Amino acid sequence: MKKKQLQMDRKTFMKVSLLSGTGVIFGVNFLQSCKSKKETPIDLESLNYNDFNAYIQIANNGMVTIYAPNPEIGQGVKTSMPMIVAEELDVPWKHVRVVQANLDTQKYTRQVAGGSQSIRFSWMLLREAGATARQMLVNAAALEWKVEPADCSTSDGYVIHPNGKKLGYGDLVLKAATLEIPEKVMLKDPKDFKIIGKQARNVDNFKITQGSPLYGMDYFEEGMVYASIIHPPAFGQKLIDFDDSEAKKIDGVSEIIKIGNNIAVIGINTWIAFQGKKAVKATYSEANKKESSTYFDEVMDNILSGEKVKGSKAKKLREDGNITKAFKEADQIIERVYEAPFLAHNTMEPMNFFANVTPDKIELKGPIQTPELTARQVANNLKRNVNEVSLEMCRIGGGFGRRLKGDYAIEAALISDKIKKPVKLVYSREDDMTTGWYRPKVKYKIRAAVKDGKITGYHLTEASVNATINKQRADFFPSGAIDNLLIETHSIKSKVTCFAWRAPICNFLAFAEQSFFDELALELKISPVQMRMDLLENAKKHKDNNMQYSPERMQAVIQKVVADANWGNTPKGVHQGLSVYYSHNSHVAQISEVEIKENQPVVTKVYCAVDCGIVVNPMGAAAQAEGGIIDGIGHAMFSEMIVENGVPKSNNFHQYKLTRLKNAPQVEVSFVESLEAPTGMGEPTLPPAPAAAANAIYAATGKRLRKHPFVKNGLNS
């Protein structure tokens, strides 16, 4: 087997311990000095990013347990991360058992599900973990046979010598435990991968289909009580007083307490706690009438028209060339405005968390994307040492950024601390939808200067509530592709809580920019494909100009999707729209197809080409791509959260429409073959999806969609 040698230039150590005579745990802990030589900036939602450990248990029968350290949120890391370890360990995947690890800051770092970064930041460390354990097993066999380790090879859980000798890993683990940790290990050449790049079913599939306890909502502990929580009905309101006399009359309601600005109702089960909550009468401070969607629209319009607005903060993020000169000398200036509403996260599993706070320890269990941060926040709120906190992760029934926030876990801990009992806090759908956190409401004004039929200037102005483009996203396409460019943003402060929503900022920025380029192509009488290819050709001249994307890789996904979709050669009645975007370190191009059915445009199919480097699990990656596309189109088509006087106007799915199965298009995903390290897959296919759909709808109807949701633009559901 041809292998690439990896020189480890730092102290490496391995903890080895016996497990009741059944096997040995191999754990590789790479110290802080193991951080990559060059760390590129990552998205806000990535939060605390560091190297982390991988642990391998090998039983004496050769079966392997691999611990998955990161939260499983449906993105498939509980499957794909162990696949990487198993590949370098060189064991058959069918001999691997995967176990979700708990939060452990001594063994692991960056136990985060956010920013589509889990595989990207763990790629080398997971490979090293598997390769180090494999080398120790080889060394053990070499000692047994009195041969050189270099003369031995491995295959499917065996160490093999050319003379025909063969020993299984289970026969070698005890001897391997006594050996020194190798300073150098060999990593496989990608061409020799047996597991990486092959289809693998989600390791939890059977348990999910059987209804086995996996999720936070499944968790039960003898003696625990249940809690519901009452938040203020309007953002920014303060709790003044409450009357709980009627609630206390409900059989099964045990306690009603004040927790900060909220009220907690404790009962013997979730139903009782919810009924008690309905019976509580609370008094709040007056709502702020300016906390309204219509008010924010007025403020954003004023900002985009050039007015100075009190309370808004302006920031220039990127400026290339001479933008003033470009627009002054332009033959034509093309300007468009695109706008999007607040969006709720709407995870299928509602917010829930278990907490048991005692004088000696703080036990937490539940679905959370940021376990380490949440543990610290709980400790801080209880004024306790974080070392007293243990946090056990459950599989997460949807997050999309909502569970980056651990507010509900903190609430559970505060309730448990106050009532001195183990408690499980459960939100209702109405709780989750009306208390945020939301995708920010935003408008973009984009202007292009055109001289002699060429784009010579690009000026994007953002007006957003509580969130803005960050510097990294300002370096995405088309930065570097247009010589004179200005990106500036204005943030409007609000009590409406906003936070990361799947593919933060990019989820609508991509729509605005990719819709605008189609409009430019139409104005300039250029093919939408050719326009983007030409801009990317220009970007190749400016590779040193702080560009986050690769022009070559972006061109490659365009060429691939154009070929896959047979661009421009569709049957009569089928209309196409193109979009291409870079986010979360991956390049994605999409072509949507739209047909007119019952006098309405319908997105029937989406072709998607992805360059995310080496694809660890094609089955999981394709599922993520499909989900992102359907999620992006569905929210663009139907969803919005309107706020009036600080009060959200939708509290459940009868008012807040999500896409249904009947609306979902067929999706065909292909991946660019690559030897580059893996990049993100959970989020990158969502941003380009709405623009590809809108551009195809324009091709079919002549109607240009610049505002979400599309159904507000005269399209029926």
ROSEDO-280229 format. One line per 4 residues: number of its first residue (from 1); their letters; for each residue y, x, z of C-alpha. Coordinates in nm, 2 decimals, decimal comma. Each point is the difference from the previous one (the first is absolute). Example, Ala and Ser with C-alpha at 12.3 -4.5 7.8 and 13.67 -1.06 7.14 Angstrom:
1	AS	-0,45/1,23/0,78  0,34/0,14/-0,07
! end
This chain:
1	MKKK	0,00/0,00/0,00  0,34/0,14/-0,10  0,24/-0,02/0,29  0,36/0,09/0,07
5	QLQM	0,04/0,23/0,30  0,26/-0,10/0,25  0,15/0,27/0,22  0,10/-0,15/0,34
9	DRKT	0,30/0,20/0,12  0,01/-0,15/0,35  -0,22/-0,02/0,30  -0,26/-0,27/-0,05
13	FMKV	-0,23/-0,13/0,27  -0,28/-0,25/0,02  -0,10/-0,19/0,30  -0,38/-0,05/0,02
17	SLLS	-0,18/-0,22/0,26  -0,34/-0,15/0,04  -0,03/-0,38/0,00  -0,29/-0,10/0,22
21	GTGV	-0,24/0,20/-0,21  0,06/-0,21/-0,31  0,23/0,23/-0,19  0,31/0,21/-0,01
25	IFGV	0,36/-0,08/-0,05  0,19/0,24/-0,23  0,37/-0,04/0,04  0,25/0,21/-0,19
29	NFLQ	0,34/0,03/0,16  0,26/0,17/-0,22  0,30/0,11/0,21  0,36/-0,06/-0,09
33	SCKS	0,03/0,32/-0,19  -0,24/-0,16/-0,25  0,29/-0,21/-0,14  0,03/0,03/-0,38
37	KKET	0,23/0,27/-0,12  0,22/-0,25/-0,17  0,04/-0,35/0,14  0,18/-0,24/-0,24
41	PIDL	0,21/-0,28/0,15  -0,19/-0,32/0,06  0,11/-0,36/0,03  0,15/-0,15/0,32
45	ESLN	-0,31/-0,20/0,06  -0,21/0,32/0,02  0,15/0,06/0,34  -0,16/0,29/0,20
49	YNDF	-0,19/0,20/-0,25  -0,21/0,30/0,11  -0,35/0,15/-0,06  -0,29/-0,17/0,17
53	NAYI	-0,36/0,07/0,10  -0,33/-0,12/-0,14  -0,32/-0,04/0,21  -0,35/0,00/-0,13
57	QIAN	-0,32/-0,10/0,19  -0,33/0,11/-0,14  -0,31/-0,15/0,16  -0,33/0,20/0,01
61	NGMV	-0,14/-0,23/-0,27  0,28/0,11/-0,24  0,20/-0,32/0,02  0,38/0,06/0,02
65	TIYA	0,27/-0,18/0,18  0,35/0,06/-0,12  0,30/-0,13/0,20  0,28/-0,15/-0,20
69	PNPE	0,32/0,09/0,19  0,27/-0,22/-0,18  0,06/-0,37/0,04  -0,19/-0,21/-0,26
73	IGQG	0,24/-0,26/-0,14  -0,19/-0,10/-0,31  0,10/0,31/-0,19  -0,35/0,14/0,03
77	VKTS	0,06/0,32/0,20  -0,29/-0,08/0,23  -0,22/0,06/-0,31  0,19/0,26/-0,20
81	MPMI	0,09/0,24/0,28  -0,37/0,04/0,11  -0,09/0,03/-0,37  0,21/0,32/-0,01
85	VAEE	-0,17/0,15/0,31  -0,35/-0,10/-0,13  0,07/0,16/-0,33  0,07/0,34/0,14
89	LDVP	-0,27/-0,03/0,27  -0,23/-0,07/-0,30  -0,20/-0,29/0,13  -0,10/-0,32/-0,18
93	WKHV	0,25/-0,28/0,05  -0,29/-0,23/0,09  -0,08/0,21/0,30  0,35/-0,04/0,14
97	RVVQ	0,11/-0,24/0,28  0,37/-0,05/0,03  0,16/-0,07/0,34  0,37/-0,09/0,06
101	ANLD	0,15/0,26/0,23  0,24/-0,09/0,28  0,34/0,14/0,05  -0,05/0,36/0,12
105	TQKY	0,30/0,23/-0,03  -0,21/0,30/0,11  -0,26/-0,04/-0,28  0,21/-0,16/-0,27
109	TRQV	0,36/-0,01/-0,14  0,17/-0,23/-0,23  -0,21/-0,30/0,08  0,23/-0,22/-0,20
113	AGGS	-0,06/-0,26/-0,27  0,33/0,01/-0,19  0,17/0,13/-0,31  -0,34/0,03/-0,19
117	QSIR	-0,02/0,35/0,15  -0,33/0,00/0,19  -0,21/0,17/-0,27  0,28/0,21/-0,13
121	FSWM	0,07/0,17/0,33  -0,36/0,03/0,11  -0,16/0,11/-0,32  -0,03/0,37/0,08
125	LLRE	-0,07/-0,04/0,37  -0,28/-0,24/-0,06  -0,16/0,22/-0,26  0,03/0,30/0,23
129	AGAT	-0,16/-0,20/0,28  -0,30/-0,08/-0,21  -0,02/0,35/-0,15  0,02/0,18/0,34
133	ARQM	-0,29/-0,21/0,14  -0,20/0,06/-0,32  0,06/0,38/0,03  -0,12/0,00/0,36
137	LVNA	-0,32/-0,17/-0,10  -0,05/0,25/-0,28  0,05/0,28/0,24  -0,26/-0,15/0,24
141	AALE	-0,25/-0,02/-0,28  0,07/0,36/-0,11  -0,07/0,12/0,35  -0,33/-0,20/0,01
145	WKVE	-0,11/0,15/-0,32  0,15/0,35/0,06  0,19/-0,02/-0,33  0,37/0,03/-0,11
149	PADC	0,19/-0,33/0,03  0,15/0,07/-0,35  -0,35/-0,03/-0,14  -0,03/-0,35/0,13
153	STSD	0,12/-0,33/-0,15  0,02/-0,36/0,12  -0,10/-0,33/-0,16  -0,02/-0,35/0,14
157	GYVI	-0,02/0,10/0,36  -0,23/0,30/-0,04  0,06/0,38/0,00  -0,20/0,16/-0,28
161	HPNG	-0,10/0,36/-0,08  -0,11/0,11/-0,35  -0,34/0,10/0,14  -0,07/-0,36/0,05
165	KKLG	0,07/-0,03/0,37  0,18/-0,32/0,10  0,13/-0,14/0,33  0,17/-0,33/0,08
169	YGDL	0,33/-0,01/0,18  -0,17/-0,19/0,29  -0,23/0,30/0,05  0,29/0,24/0,02
173	VLKA	0,27/-0,17/0,21  -0,11/0,15/0,34  -0,01/0,36/-0,14  0,33/-0,06/-0,18
177	ATLE	0,16/-0,10/0,33  -0,05/0,35/0,13  0,18/0,18/-0,28  0,35/0,12/-0,04
181	IPEK	0,24/-0,20/-0,21  0,04/0,16/-0,35  0,34/0,13/-0,09  -0,05/-0,07/-0,36
185	VMLK	-0,16/-0,30/-0,17  -0,07/-0,09/-0,36  0,12/-0,33/-0,14  -0,18/-0,17/-0,29
189	DPKD	0,12/0,02/-0,35  0,10/-0,36/-0,09  -0,24/0,01/-0,29  -0,28/0,02/0,26
193	FKII	0,11/-0,31/0,19  -0,28/-0,25/0,07  0,18/-0,25/0,22  0,37/0,04/-0,08
197	GKQA	0,07/-0,19/-0,33  -0,30/-0,23/0,03  0,01/-0,37/0,08  -0,06/-0,07/0,37
201	RNVD	0,00/-0,34/0,17  0,23/-0,06/0,30  -0,20/0,11/0,31  0,11/-0,32/0,17
205	NFKI	-0,10/-0,24/-0,27  -0,32/-0,12/0,16  0,16/-0,06/0,34  0,29/-0,18/-0,16
209	TQGS	-0,22/-0,24/-0,19  -0,22/-0,05/0,31  0,30/-0,08/0,22  -0,07/0,29/0,23
213	PLYG	0,27/0,09/0,25  0,23/0,25/-0,17  0,35/-0,13/0,03  0,24/-0,03/0,29
217	MDYF	-0,04/-0,38/-0,01  -0,37/0,05/0,07  0,05/0,20/0,31  -0,11/-0,15/0,33
221	EEGM	-0,04/0,14/0,35  -0,14/-0,18/0,30  0,27/-0,11/0,23  0,29/0,02/-0,24
225	VYAS	0,26/-0,27/-0,04  0,20/-0,10/-0,31  0,37/0,01/-0,06  0,24/-0,16/-0,25
229	IIHP	0,36/0,11/-0,03  0,33/-0,18/-0,06  0,27/0,19/-0,19  0,35/-0,12/-0,05
233	PAFG	0,02/-0,24/-0,30  0,29/0,19/-0,16  0,05/0,37/-0,05  0,23/0,15/0,26
237	QKLI	-0,02/-0,29/0,24  -0,03/0,07/0,38  -0,22/-0,19/0,24  0,21/-0,17/0,26
241	DFDD	-0,25/-0,22/0,19  -0,32/-0,20/-0,04  -0,18/-0,30/0,15  -0,37/0,04/0,03
245	SEAK	-0,08/-0,30/0,21  -0,18/-0,20/-0,27  -0,19/0,31/-0,12  -0,14/0,06/0,35
249	KIDG	-0,15/-0,35/-0,01  -0,24/0,10/-0,28  -0,35/0,06/0,13  -0,08/0,36/-0,06
253	VSEI	0,35/0,15/0,00  0,01/0,25/0,28  0,33/0,17/-0,02  0,33/0,00/-0,18
257	IKIG	0,21/0,31/0,02  0,31/0,16/-0,15  -0,05/0,32/-0,19  0,33/0,15/-0,11
261	NNIA	0,17/-0,25/-0,23  -0,33/-0,19/-0,05  -0,22/-0,24/0,19  -0,38/0,04/0,04
265	VIGI	-0,24/-0,28/0,06  -0,34/0,09/0,15  -0,30/-0,22/-0,04  -0,38/0,00/0,01
269	NTWI	-0,02/0,01/-0,38  0,23/0,03/-0,31  0,02/-0,38/-0,05  0,12/-0,07/0,35
273	AFQG	0,25/0,29/-0,01  0,14/-0,15/-0,33  0,02/-0,35/0,15  0,18/0,14/0,31
277	KKAV	0,25/0,18/-0,23  0,09/-0,33/-0,17  0,08/-0,16/0,33  0,25/0,26/0,12
281	KATY	0,36/-0,09/-0,04  0,23/0,31/-0,04  0,38/0,04/-0,02  0,15/0,27/-0,22
285	SEAN	0,34/0,14/-0,09  0,17/-0,14/-0,30  -0,13/0,12/-0,34  0,21/0,21/-0,23
289	KKES	0,10/-0,20/-0,31  0,06/0,32/-0,20  -0,37/0,09/0,03  -0,07/-0,20/-0,31
293	STYF	-0,14/0,07/-0,35  0,30/-0,16/-0,17  0,24/0,21/0,21  -0,19/0,32/-0,09
297	DEVM	0,02/-0,10/-0,37  0,38/-0,02/0,03  0,03/0,33/0,17  -0,23/0,18/-0,25
301	DNIL	0,19/-0,15/-0,29  0,32/0,13/0,14  -0,15/0,35/0,04  -0,13/0,00/-0,35
305	SGEK	0,34/-0,11/-0,13  0,16/0,31/0,16  0,15/-0,16/0,31  0,00/0,18/0,33
309	VKGS	-0,19/-0,21/0,24  0,04/0,03/0,38  -0,33/0,09/0,17  -0,17/0,14/-0,31
313	KAKK	-0,08/0,36/-0,02  0,02/0,18/-0,33  -0,20/0,31/-0,09  -0,02/0,21/-0,31
317	LRED	-0,37/0,11/-0,04  0,00/0,20/-0,33  0,26/0,10/-0,26  -0,08/0,20/-0,31
321	GNIT	0,24/0,12/-0,27  0,33/-0,18/-0,05  -0,05/-0,37/0,03  0,37/-0,08/-0,03
325	KAFK	0,03/0,18/-0,33  -0,32/-0,16/-0,13  0,12/-0,35/0,05  0,35/0,08/-0,12
329	EADQ	-0,12/0,13/-0,33  -0,27/-0,26/-0,05  -0,01/-0,21/-0,32  -0,17/-0,28/0,21
333	IIER	-0,06/-0,08/0,36  -0,29/-0,22/0,09  -0,01/-0,15/0,35  -0,25/-0,22/0,18
337	VYEA	-0,06/-0,13/0,35  -0,34/-0,06/0,15  -0,07/-0,17/0,34  -0,28/-0,07/0,24
341	PFLA	-0,04/-0,21/0,32  -0,14/0,08/0,34  -0,38/0,00/0,00  -0,24/-0,05/0,29
345	HNTM	-0,31/0,22/0,03  -0,24/-0,29/0,06  -0,31/0,19/0,09  -0,31/-0,22/0,01
349	EPMN	-0,09/0,11/0,35  0,28/-0,10/0,23  0,15/0,25/0,24  -0,23/0,05/0,30
353	FFAN	-0,07/0,27/0,26  -0,21/0,05/0,31  0,15/0,18/0,31  -0,13/0,07/0,34
357	VTPD	0,26/0,18/0,22  -0,12/0,12/0,33  0,14/0,26/0,25  -0,24/0,26/-0,14
361	KIEL	0,00/-0,06/-0,38  0,13/-0,20/-0,29  -0,26/-0,13/-0,24  0,10/-0,12/-0,34
365	KGPI	-0,20/-0,14/-0,28  0,11/-0,16/-0,32  0,11/0,03/-0,37  0,29/0,25/-0,03
369	QTPE	0,11/0,23/-0,28  0,17/0,25/0,24  -0,23/0,04/0,30  0,16/0,32/0,13
373	LTAR	0,36/-0,12/-0,02  -0,11/-0,33/0,15  -0,17/0,17/0,29  0,32/0,20/0,07
377	QVAN	0,21/-0,31/-0,02  -0,22/-0,19/0,24  0,01/0,29/0,25  0,38/0,02/-0,03
381	NLKR	0,04/-0,37/0,06  -0,23/0,01/0,30  0,16/0,32/0,12  -0,34/0,16/0,01
385	NVNE	-0,15/0,33/-0,14  -0,14/-0,04/-0,35  -0,31/0,19/0,12  -0,09/-0,32/0,19
389	VSLE	-0,02/-0,20/-0,32  -0,32/-0,05/-0,19  0,02/-0,18/-0,33  -0,30/-0,13/-0,20
393	MCRI	0,06/-0,09/-0,36  -0,14/-0,32/-0,16  -0,03/-0,06/-0,37  0,33/-0,15/-0,11
397	GGGF	0,02/-0,34/-0,18  0,30/0,10/-0,21  0,31/0,19/0,09  0,22/0,08/-0,31
401	GRRL	0,23/0,18/0,24  0,03/-0,27/0,27  -0,25/0,18/0,23  0,20/0,32/-0,02
405	KGDY	0,20/-0,17/0,27  -0,19/-0,02/0,33  0,23/-0,26/0,17  -0,29/-0,24/0,05
409	AIEA	-0,21/0,27/0,17  0,29/0,08/0,23  0,04/-0,37/0,08  -0,37/-0,02/0,09
413	ALIS	0,03/0,30/0,23  0,31/-0,13/0,17  -0,17/-0,34/0,06  -0,32/0,17/0,14
417	DKIK	0,21/0,22/0,23  0,19/-0,30/0,14  -0,30/-0,24/0,05  -0,24/0,28/0,11
421	KPVK	-0,27/-0,12/-0,23  -0,16/0,10/-0,33  0,17/-0,21/-0,27  -0,03/-0,07/-0,37
425	LVYS	0,33/-0,09/-0,16  -0,03/-0,21/-0,32  0,29/-0,10/-0,23  -0,01/-0,33/-0,19
429	REDD	0,08/0,01/-0,38  0,34/-0,15/0,09  0,06/0,28/0,26  -0,07/0,27/-0,26
433	MTTG	0,19/-0,15/-0,28  0,32/-0,09/0,18  0,05/0,31/0,21  -0,01/0,26/-0,28
437	WYRP	-0,03/0,27/-0,09  0,12/-0,07/-0,35  0,04/0,18/-0,33  0,38/0,06/-0,03
441	KVKY	0,21/-0,23/-0,21  0,15/0,21/-0,28  0,20/0,00/-0,32  0,03/0,28/-0,26
445	KIRA	0,28/0,04/-0,25  -0,10/0,24/-0,28  0,23/0,13/-0,26  -0,08/0,22/-0,30
449	AVKD	0,24/0,19/-0,22  -0,10/0,02/-0,37  0,15/0,25/-0,24  -0,12/0,04/-0,37
453	GKIT	-0,30/-0,22/0,08  -0,11/0,22/0,30  0,00/-0,07/0,37  0,26/0,25/0,14
457	GYHL	0,06/-0,15/0,34  -0,19/-0,19/0,27  0,16/-0,16/0,31  -0,20/-0,19/0,25
461	TEAS	0,17/-0,18/0,30  -0,21/-0,15/0,27  0,11/-0,26/0,26  -0,27/-0,07/0,26
465	VNAT	-0,04/-0,16/0,34  -0,11/0,25/0,27  -0,17/0,24/-0,24  0,09/0,22/-0,30
469	INKQ	-0,15/0,24/-0,25  -0,07/0,33/0,16  0,06/0,34/-0,14  -0,35/0,05/-0,12
473	RADF	-0,01/-0,32/-0,20  0,34/0,10/-0,16  -0,20/0,29/-0,15  -0,24/-0,23/-0,17
477	FPSG	0,02/-0,09/-0,37  0,25/-0,03/-0,18  0,16/0,28/0,21  -0,03/0,32/-0,21
481	AIDN	-0,05/-0,20/-0,32  0,37/-0,09/-0,05  0,25/0,28/0,01  0,28/-0,20/0,17
485	LLIE	-0,13/-0,21/0,29  0,13/-0,15/0,32  -0,20/-0,19/0,27  0,19/-0,15/0,29
489	THSI	-0,09/-0,25/0,26  0,17/-0,23/0,25  -0,18/-0,13/0,31  0,10/-0,33/0,16
493	KSKV	-0,08/-0,02/0,37  -0,17/-0,31/0,12  -0,21/-0,14/0,29  -0,27/-0,10/-0,24
497	TCFA	-0,27/0,25/0,07  -0,10/0,19/-0,32  -0,26/0,27/-0,04  -0,25/0,15/-0,24
501	WRAP	-0,17/-0,25/-0,23  -0,27/0,12/-0,24  0,15/0,28/-0,21  0,33/-0,01/0,19
505	ICNF	0,31/0,00/-0,22  -0,20/0,08/-0,31  -0,15/-0,35/0,00  0,33/-0,14/-0,14
509	LAFA	0,18/0,31/-0,12  -0,27/0,05/-0,26  0,05/-0,36/-0,12  0,37/0,06/-0,04
513	EQSF	-0,02/0,33/-0,18  -0,29/-0,08/-0,22  0,15/-0,34/-0,10  0,32/0,18/-0,08
517	FDEL	-0,16/0,25/-0,22  -0,16/-0,28/-0,20  0,34/-0,16/-0,04  0,15/0,33/-0,11
521	ALEL	-0,28/0,05/-0,26  0,08/-0,34/-0,14  0,37/0,07/-0,02  -0,06/0,34/-0,16
525	KISP	-0,27/-0,14/-0,23  -0,26/0,26/0,13  -0,36/-0,07/0,09  -0,04/-0,03/0,38
529	VQMR	-0,28/0,26/-0,02  0,21/0,24/-0,20  0,30/-0,03/0,23  -0,20/0,10/0,30
533	MDLL	-0,18/0,28/-0,18  0,34/0,14/-0,13  0,15/-0,01/0,35  -0,30/0,18/0,14
537	ENAK	0,02/0,26/-0,27  0,36/0,06/0,11  -0,12/0,02/0,36  -0,23/0,29/-0,09
541	KHKD	0,31/0,21/-0,05  0,11/-0,06/0,36  -0,32/0,06/0,20  0,20/0,21/0,25
545	NNMQ	0,24/-0,29/0,07  -0,17/-0,14/0,31  -0,22/-0,25/-0,18  -0,28/-0,15/0,20
549	YSPE	-0,21/-0,10/-0,30  -0,17/0,18/-0,29  0,14/-0,09/-0,34  -0,33/0,11/-0,16
553	RMQA	-0,22/-0,21/0,23  0,23/-0,30/-0,05  -0,02/0,04/-0,38  -0,38/0,02/0,03
557	VIQK	-0,04/-0,33/0,18  0,24/-0,17/-0,25  -0,21/0,14/-0,29  -0,32/-0,11/0,17
561	VVAD	0,11/-0,36/0,08  0,14/-0,04/-0,35  -0,34/0,10/-0,14  -0,19/-0,22/0,24
565	ANWG	0,21/-0,31/-0,07  0,02/0,06/-0,37  0,38/-0,03/0,03  0,17/-0,19/-0,28
569	NTPK	-0,33/-0,12/-0,15  -0,08/-0,30/0,20  -0,13/-0,33/-0,13  0,25/-0,27/-0,09
573	GVHQ	0,15/-0,16/0,31  -0,06/0,30/0,23  0,32/0,17/0,11  0,02/0,34/0,17
577	GLSV	0,24/0,17/0,25  0,00/0,36/0,12  0,09/0,16/0,33  -0,06/0,35/0,14
581	YYSH	0,08/0,14/0,34  -0,06/0,29/0,24  -0,04/-0,06/0,37  -0,21/0,12/0,29
585	NSHV	-0,07/0,31/-0,21  -0,18/-0,19/-0,27  0,09/-0,09/-0,36  -0,08/-0,35/-0,13
589	AQIS	0,07/-0,18/-0,33  -0,08/-0,37/-0,06  0,01/-0,24/-0,29  0,00/-0,37/0,08
593	EVEI	-0,11/-0,26/-0,25  0,15/-0,35/0,01  -0,10/-0,31/-0,18  0,17/-0,34/-0,02
597	KENQ	-0,22/-0,27/0,16  0,12/-0,36/0,05  0,35/0,12/-0,10  0,01/0,27/0,27
601	PVVT	-0,05/0,37/-0,02  -0,31/0,12/0,18  -0,09/0,36/0,08  -0,36/0,01/-0,12
605	KVYC	-0,08/0,37/0,01  0,13/0,33/0,12  -0,10/0,34/-0,12  0,06/0,28/0,25
609	AVDC	-0,03/0,38/-0,04  0,02/0,21/0,31  0,03/0,38/0,06  -0,08/0,04/0,37
613	GIVV	-0,17/0,34/-0,03  -0,37/0,02/0,08  -0,13/-0,35/0,07  -0,22/0,01/0,31
617	NPMG	-0,15/-0,35/-0,03  0,06/-0,16/-0,34  -0,12/-0,34/0,13  0,24/0,00/0,29
621	AAAQ	0,29/0,14/-0,21  -0,04/-0,26/-0,26  0,00/-0,27/0,27  0,32/0,14/0,14
625	AEGG	0,16/0,00/-0,35  -0,10/-0,36/-0,07  0,12/-0,12/0,34  0,34/0,18/-0,04
629	IIDG	0,05/-0,16/-0,34  -0,08/-0,35/0,10  0,20/0,04/0,32  0,30/0,12/-0,19
633	IGHA	0,00/-0,26/-0,26  -0,08/-0,28/0,25  0,29/0,08/0,23  0,24/0,05/-0,30
637	MFSE	-0,11/-0,34/-0,14  0,00/-0,22/0,31  0,11/0,15/0,33  0,32/0,01/0,20
641	MIVE	0,12/-0,03/0,35  0,34/-0,18/0,04  0,19/0,05/0,33  0,27/-0,25/0,12
645	NGVP	0,20/0,07/0,31  -0,25/0,26/0,10  -0,29/-0,25/-0,03  -0,28/0,06/-0,26
649	KSNN	-0,05/-0,31/-0,20  -0,38/0,05/-0,07  -0,25/0,02/0,28  -0,33/-0,05/-0,18
653	FHQY	-0,16/0,00/-0,34  0,09/-0,36/-0,08  0,36/0,13/-0,02  -0,05/0,36/-0,11
657	KLTR	-0,21/0,02/-0,31  -0,24/0,28/-0,07  -0,19/0,05/-0,32  -0,33/-0,19/-0,04
661	LKNA	-0,32/0,09/-0,18  0,10/-0,22/-0,29  0,31/0,21/-0,05  -0,17/0,34/0,01
665	PQVE	-0,03/0,19/-0,33  -0,29/0,20/-0,12  0,06/0,36/0,08  -0,14/0,30/-0,18
669	VSFV	0,05/0,33/0,17  -0,06/0,35/-0,14  0,05/0,34/0,16  0,13/0,32/-0,16
673	ESLE	-0,26/0,27/0,05  0,14/0,27/0,22  -0,08/0,30/0,21  0,32/-0,04/0,21
677	APTG	-0,03/-0,08/0,37  -0,01/-0,38/0,07  0,32/-0,19/0,05  0,08/-0,36/0,11
681	MGEP	-0,18/-0,31/-0,11  0,07/-0,28/0,25  0,35/-0,06/-0,13  0,09/0,16/-0,33
685	TLPP	-0,12/-0,28/-0,23  0,22/-0,27/0,16  0,35/0,13/-0,10  -0,05/0,00/-0,38
689	APAA	-0,18/-0,34/-0,01  0,29/-0,25/0,03  0,20/0,18/-0,28  -0,30/0,01/-0,24
693	AANA	-0,05/-0,37/0,06  0,37/-0,08/-0,04  0,03/0,21/-0,32  -0,30/-0,18/-0,14
697	IYAA	0,15/-0,34/0,09  0,31/0,09/-0,18  -0,20/0,10/-0,31  -0,17/-0,34/0,02
701	TGKR	0,30/-0,22/0,08  0,32/0,19/-0,06  0,09/-0,07/0,36  0,11/0,30/0,20
705	LRKH	-0,10/0,00/0,37  0,22/0,20/0,23  -0,05/-0,19/0,33  -0,29/-0,05/0,22
709	PFVK	-0,19/-0,23/0,04  -0,05/-0,08/-0,37  -0,06/-0,37/0,08  0,37/-0,02/0,09
713	NGLN	0,08/0,10/-0,36  -0,13/-0,32/-0,16  -0,37/0,09/0,00  -0,24/-0,25/0,14
717	S	-0,28/0,10/0,24
! end
